[in-house]
Amino acid sequence: MPQRARIARIAVRLGADLKAPVGRSATLQATVLPDFGQVEADPAVLNLTTIETIFDEKRPFFVDSRRMFEGGSINADTRYSTPGGPARWRSCRVGAQRSNTLNCSHSDGDETFNKRRIYMVVNAFMKGASLWGIGVCCLLVPWFAFADTSAACDPQTVEKAESGYTCVVKTKNGPVSWRVEAVSQGSRRFRVVKDLRSGLYVSDDLGKHSHGSTTKQKLCNSPEYSNQRGNLASVAWRLPSGYPRSMNGKNGFPNRDSDFVVLEDDGIRQVISGLANKWFVSSSDPGDGFSYGYDGEFGGIDTGCDGNGNVSLRCVGQ
């Protein structure tokens, strides 16, 4: 029987290296989609300690002209430079998952772009005509290299996350990143999250209060709630505004989206747990004796949310 023809699929992945003079005393060296497969492998070492083994950098692109950065030797115990002798030029690890954040320090061994690959790196080495020179090293990673670095936001995960944890919500206006900005210690750990698109900080739940007492006592600025606000001294806290988008520029409201509308559009209900079946008080008053409030379960804003006179309170800051 005749055999079926097999169609070979060939994947092409191109890269390029560039080294060009820029004037008399400068050289531009760049690489796009670098391939370090031909570099000598590190020796196998059995390490039974909690300290990561550090090897000399061998990739030519990173060690070329590294004399510009020499100025000391690396102490084997502390891994910091000491005066005298050549220094080792150490770049971030390419690939390899070690942490959730971009960290390229010498102190803890977490030298990695988490789930990232370097798509473009540029080294510019300035070589002076005198006895000394200036060296500049730049790492340029375009936005698409970070497109899938953060996990999708899950309220239960965020609720247990440490400060610095970042996740992404897919909204109709594109992905929005959220970050755990502060975690306070105590019998209950309070978290402050930040909408990285709008720049709004959102406090933890400050409990139930009436609209009147919230505004009169200025609870969002009260020292009593410093833990729920994460003790972020540089953040100015306020009672969030919350009027429907249809009221922008009307009835004395600013011609822009209110805080609760912005947070809803940016996916706050996919970040913070425990919003269901709760209403949150806002500073917006339509003038009919009731205040506008935010529906934590379905999103939306409506009046008459006070119910028995007490609704949940979260503050926002910038």
C-alpha positions as CSV (number, residue, x, y, z in Angstrom):
1,M,0.0,0.0,0.0
2,P,1.3,3.5,-0.7
3,Q,2.6,5.3,2.3
4,R,1.3,8.7,3.2
5,A,3.6,11.5,2.4
6,R,5.1,13.0,5.4
7,I,5.3,16.8,5.6
8,A,8.4,18.0,7.4
9,R,7.9,20.9,9.6
10,I,10.9,23.1,10.0
11,A,11.1,25.7,12.8
12,V,13.3,28.6,12.0
13,R,14.8,30.7,14.8
14,L,17.1,33.4,13.8
15,G,19.5,35.5,15.9
16,A,22.1,38.0,15.2
17,D,25.2,39.6,16.8
18,L,26.4,43.1,16.2
19,K,29.5,44.9,17.1
20,A,30.1,48.4,15.6
21,P,32.2,51.4,16.4
22,V,30.4,54.5,17.5
23,G,32.8,57.3,17.1
24,R,36.5,57.0,18.0
25,S,36.1,56.0,21.6
26,A,32.9,53.9,21.8
27,T,31.8,50.5,20.7
28,L,28.2,49.2,20.4
29,Q,27.8,45.5,21.0
30,A,24.4,43.9,20.7
31,T,22.8,40.5,20.3
32,V,19.2,39.5,19.4
33,L,17.9,36.1,20.5
34,P,21.4,35.0,21.7
35,D,22.4,31.4,21.5
36,F,24.8,30.3,24.2
37,G,24.7,26.6,23.2
38,Q,28.3,26.6,22.1
39,V,29.7,27.9,25.4
40,E,31.8,25.6,27.5
41,A,29.6,23.9,30.2
42,D,30.1,24.5,33.9
43,P,31.8,21.6,35.7
44,A,29.6,19.2,37.7
45,V,29.8,20.0,41.4
46,L,28.0,18.2,44.3
47,N,26.8,21.0,46.6
48,L,25.2,19.8,49.8
49,T,25.0,23.3,51.3
50,T,22.2,25.9,51.2
51,I,24.4,28.3,49.3
52,E,24.2,28.3,45.5
53,T,27.4,27.4,43.7
54,I,28.7,30.4,41.7
55,F,30.7,29.8,38.5
56,D,32.7,32.2,36.4
57,E,30.8,33.7,33.5
58,K,32.0,32.1,30.2
59,R,29.6,33.5,27.6
60,P,31.7,35.7,25.3
61,F,29.1,38.4,25.0
62,F,29.1,39.1,28.7
63,V,32.8,38.8,29.3
64,D,34.0,40.8,26.3
65,S,35.5,44.1,27.5
66,R,34.7,43.2,31.1
67,R,38.0,44.9,32.1
68,M,35.9,48.1,32.1
69,F,34.2,46.7,35.3
70,E,37.2,45.4,37.0
71,G,38.1,46.8,40.4
72,G,38.2,44.0,43.0
73,S,38.1,40.3,43.6
74,I,35.1,38.3,44.6
75,N,35.2,37.0,48.2
76,A,34.4,33.3,48.2
77,D,32.4,33.5,51.4
78,T,30.5,36.8,50.9
79,R,30.5,36.9,47.1
80,Y,31.1,40.6,47.3
81,S,34.0,42.5,45.6
82,T,37.0,43.4,47.6
83,P,39.7,45.9,46.6
84,G,42.5,44.7,44.5
85,G,42.7,42.1,41.7
86,P,40.3,41.3,38.9
87,A,36.6,41.1,39.4
88,R,34.3,38.5,37.9
89,W,31.5,40.0,35.6
90,R,28.3,38.2,36.6
91,S,25.2,38.5,34.5
92,C,21.7,37.3,35.4
93,R,20.8,33.7,34.8
94,V,18.9,33.3,31.5
95,G,15.8,31.2,31.9
96,A,15.4,29.0,35.0
97,Q,12.6,29.7,37.5
98,R,13.8,30.7,40.9
99,S,11.5,33.5,42.1
100,N,8.4,35.5,41.2
101,T,10.2,38.7,40.8
102,L,13.1,40.1,38.7
103,N,16.1,39.9,41.1
104,C,19.7,40.2,40.0
105,S,21.4,40.9,43.3
106,H,24.6,39.3,44.7
107,S,23.2,38.6,48.1
108,D,21.0,35.6,47.9
109,G,21.7,33.8,44.6
110,D,18.3,34.6,43.1
111,E,19.8,35.9,39.9
112,T,17.1,35.2,37.4
113,F,14.5,36.5,35.1
114,N,11.6,34.3,36.2
115,K,10.2,32.5,33.2
116,R,11.9,35.0,31.0
117,R,14.3,34.8,28.2
118,I,16.6,37.6,27.1
119,Y,15.4,38.7,23.7
120,M,17.7,41.6,23.4
121,V,20.8,42.7,25.3
122,V,22.9,45.7,24.6
123,N,26.3,46.4,25.9
124,A,27.8,49.8,25.3
125,F,31.4,50.1,26.4
126,M,32.9,53.6,26.5
127,K,36.6,53.5,26.1
128,G,38.4,56.7,26.8
129,A,41.6,57.9,25.2
130,S,43.1,58.6,28.6
131,L,44.4,56.1,31.1
132,W,40.8,55.5,32.4
133,G,37.6,54.5,30.8
134,I,33.9,54.4,31.5
135,G,31.8,51.3,31.0
136,V,28.0,51.1,30.6
137,C,26.0,47.9,30.5
138,C,22.4,47.9,29.5
139,L,19.8,45.1,29.5
140,L,16.9,45.8,27.2
141,V,14.1,43.4,27.4
142,P,11.0,44.4,25.3
143,W,7.5,44.1,26.6
144,F,6.7,40.9,24.8
145,A,9.5,39.1,26.8
146,F,7.4,39.8,30.0
147,A,4.0,39.1,28.5
148,D,3.5,35.8,30.3
149,T,5.6,36.3,33.4
150,S,2.8,36.8,36.0
151,A,0.2,34.3,36.9
152,A,-3.5,35.0,36.5
153,C,-5.0,36.6,39.6
154,D,-6.8,34.3,42.0
155,P,-8.3,35.9,45.2
156,Q,-7.4,32.9,47.4
157,T,-3.8,33.1,46.2
158,V,-3.6,36.8,46.7
159,E,-5.0,36.5,50.1
160,K,-2.0,34.3,51.2
161,A,0.6,36.1,49.1
162,E,3.6,38.1,50.4
163,S,4.4,41.7,49.6
164,G,5.6,42.1,46.0
165,Y,3.5,39.3,44.6
166,T,2.2,40.3,41.2
167,C,-0.6,38.8,39.1
168,V,-2.6,39.7,36.0
169,V,-6.3,40.1,35.3
170,K,-7.5,39.8,31.8
171,T,-10.1,42.6,31.2
172,K,-12.0,43.8,28.2
173,N,-9.4,46.7,28.0
174,G,-6.5,44.4,28.1
175,P,-4.4,42.8,30.9
176,V,-4.1,44.6,34.2
177,S,-1.4,43.9,36.7
178,W,-2.1,43.9,40.4
179,R,0.5,43.8,43.2
180,V,0.4,43.0,46.9
181,E,1.9,46.2,48.2
182,A,2.0,45.6,51.9
183,V,1.3,42.8,54.4
184,S,0.9,43.7,58.0
185,Q,1.7,41.2,60.8
186,G,-0.5,40.2,63.6
187,S,-3.3,37.8,64.5
188,R,-4.8,38.7,61.2
189,R,-2.6,39.6,58.3
190,F,-3.9,42.6,56.4
191,R,-3.0,43.2,52.8
192,V,-2.9,46.3,50.6
193,V,-3.1,45.7,46.9
194,K,-2.3,48.1,44.1
195,D,-3.9,48.4,40.7
196,L,-0.7,49.0,38.6
197,R,-2.7,50.5,35.7
198,S,-4.5,53.2,37.6
199,G,-2.0,53.5,40.4
200,L,-4.7,53.1,43.0
201,Y,-3.9,51.4,46.3
202,V,-6.8,49.5,48.0
203,S,-6.8,48.9,51.7
204,D,-8.0,45.8,53.5
205,D,-11.6,45.7,54.8
206,L,-11.9,48.3,57.6
207,G,-15.2,46.8,58.9
208,K,-18.8,48.1,58.7
209,H,-19.6,51.7,59.1
210,S,-22.4,54.1,58.2
211,H,-21.7,56.6,55.4
212,G,-22.2,59.4,57.9
213,S,-19.7,58.2,60.5
214,T,-17.2,57.4,57.8
215,T,-17.2,60.9,56.3
216,K,-17.5,62.8,59.6
217,Q,-14.8,60.8,61.4
218,K,-12.6,60.7,58.3
219,L,-12.0,57.0,59.0
220,C,-9.7,56.5,55.9
221,N,-7.2,58.8,57.7
222,S,-7.7,57.4,61.1
223,P,-4.6,56.0,62.9
224,E,-6.9,53.2,64.2
225,Y,-6.8,51.6,60.7
226,S,-3.0,52.0,60.0
227,N,-2.6,48.2,59.9
228,Q,-5.3,47.7,57.3
229,R,-3.7,50.5,55.2
230,G,-0.3,48.8,55.5
231,N,1.5,51.7,57.2
232,L,2.4,53.1,53.8
233,A,3.6,56.5,54.9
234,S,3.9,58.0,51.4
235,V,0.3,57.1,50.4
236,A,-2.5,59.6,50.8
237,W,-5.7,57.7,51.7
238,R,-9.2,58.8,51.1
239,L,-12.8,57.4,50.9
240,P,-13.2,56.1,47.4
241,S,-15.5,58.0,45.0
242,G,-18.2,55.8,43.4
243,Y,-20.8,57.2,41.0
244,P,-22.0,55.5,37.8
245,R,-20.2,56.3,34.6
246,S,-23.4,57.7,33.2
247,M,-23.0,60.5,35.8
248,N,-19.6,61.6,34.7
249,G,-19.7,65.4,34.4
250,K,-23.3,65.6,35.7
251,N,-24.8,66.6,39.1
252,G,-21.5,68.2,40.2
253,F,-19.5,65.0,39.7
254,P,-16.1,65.2,37.9
255,N,-16.1,64.4,34.2
256,R,-14.0,61.2,34.8
257,D,-14.6,57.7,36.0
258,S,-15.0,57.3,39.8
259,D,-12.6,55.1,41.8
260,F,-15.0,52.2,42.1
261,V,-15.7,52.2,38.3
262,V,-11.9,52.2,37.6
263,L,-11.3,49.4,40.0
264,E,-14.2,47.4,38.6
265,D,-12.9,47.8,35.1
266,D,-9.5,46.7,36.2
267,G,-10.8,43.5,37.7
268,I,-10.8,44.1,41.5
269,R,-13.3,41.3,42.1
270,Q,-10.7,38.8,40.6
271,V,-8.1,40.0,43.0
272,I,-9.7,40.5,46.4
273,S,-11.6,37.6,48.1
274,G,-14.6,38.1,50.3
275,L,-16.3,40.8,48.2
276,A,-19.4,38.7,47.5
277,N,-22.6,39.8,49.3
278,K,-21.0,43.0,50.4
279,W,-21.6,46.7,49.6
280,F,-18.8,49.2,50.0
281,V,-19.4,52.8,51.0
282,S,-18.2,55.6,48.7
283,S,-17.8,59.4,49.1
284,S,-20.3,60.1,46.3
285,D,-23.7,61.5,47.4
286,P,-26.4,62.0,44.7
287,G,-28.3,64.4,47.0
288,D,-31.3,62.3,47.7
289,G,-30.5,61.2,51.2
290,F,-28.7,58.1,50.2
291,S,-25.1,57.5,49.2
292,Y,-23.8,55.7,46.2
293,G,-22.2,52.3,47.0
294,Y,-20.2,49.6,45.2
295,D,-21.7,46.1,44.8
296,G,-18.9,43.7,45.6
297,E,-20.7,40.7,44.2
298,F,-21.8,41.9,40.8
299,G,-19.8,45.1,40.3
300,G,-22.1,48.0,39.6
301,I,-22.9,51.1,41.6
302,D,-26.3,52.1,43.0
303,T,-27.8,54.3,45.7
304,G,-29.5,53.2,48.9
305,C,-26.8,50.7,49.7
306,D,-26.7,51.6,53.4
307,G,-29.3,49.1,54.3
308,N,-29.3,49.1,58.1
309,G,-27.0,52.0,58.1
310,N,-23.7,50.0,57.9
311,V,-21.7,48.9,54.9
312,S,-18.2,47.7,54.5
313,L,-15.4,50.2,54.1
314,R,-12.3,50.0,52.0
315,C,-10.1,53.0,51.4
316,V,-8.1,53.9,48.3
317,G,-4.8,55.8,48.1
318,Q,-2.4,57.3,45.6
